[in-house]
């Protein structure tokens, strides 16, 4: 059973604000170098590789 939170108006009590200590999202993701290419293949070639991929 999940507890629900009841919010009320008024003071929430004694709070402490802490400094943001987490790195930025960009710093969390490792980026690999990539190269964009364009290739034209015949339908027969694509079908061949699809069949080979199914076998493996």
C-alpha positions in Angstrom: 0.0 0.0 0.0 1.4 3.4 -1.0 1.3 6.3 1.4 0.0 9.5 0.1 1.4 12.9 1.1 -1.0 15.5 2.4 0.1 19.1 1.6 -1.2 21.9 3.8 -0.8 25.7 3.8 1.5 27.3 6.2 5.0 26.9 7.5 6.8 23.6 6.8 9.2 23.9 9.8 12.9 24.3 10.1 14.7 23.8 6.8 18.3 23.8 5.6 19.2 24.8 2.1 22.1 22.9 0.8 24.4 23.9 -2.1 23.9 22.0 -5.4 26.7 19.4 -5.4 25.8 17.3 -8.5 27.6 17.7 -11.8 25.8 19.1 -14.8 24.0 16.5 -17.0 26.5 17.0 -19.7 29.3 16.0 -17.3 27.5 12.8 -16.4 27.3 11.4 -20.0 30.4 10.0 -21.6 30.5 11.1 -25.2 32.2 9.0 -27.8 33.6 10.4 -31.0 31.4 9.6 -34.0 31.6 9.9 -37.7 28.5 10.3 -39.9 28.5 8.5 -43.2 26.1 7.9 -46.1 26.1 4.7 -48.0 23.9 3.4 -50.8 23.3 -0.4 -51.0 21.2 -2.5 -53.3 18.1 -4.1 -51.8 19.7 -7.5 -52.4 22.7 -6.5 -50.3 20.6 -5.2 -47.5 18.5 -8.4 -47.5 21.6 -10.5 -47.4 22.9 -8.7 -44.3 19.5 -8.9 -42.6 19.5 -12.7 -43.2 23.0 -13.0 -41.8 22.0 -11.0 -38.8 19.1 -13.3 -38.1 21.4 -16.3 -38.1 23.5 -14.6 -35.4 
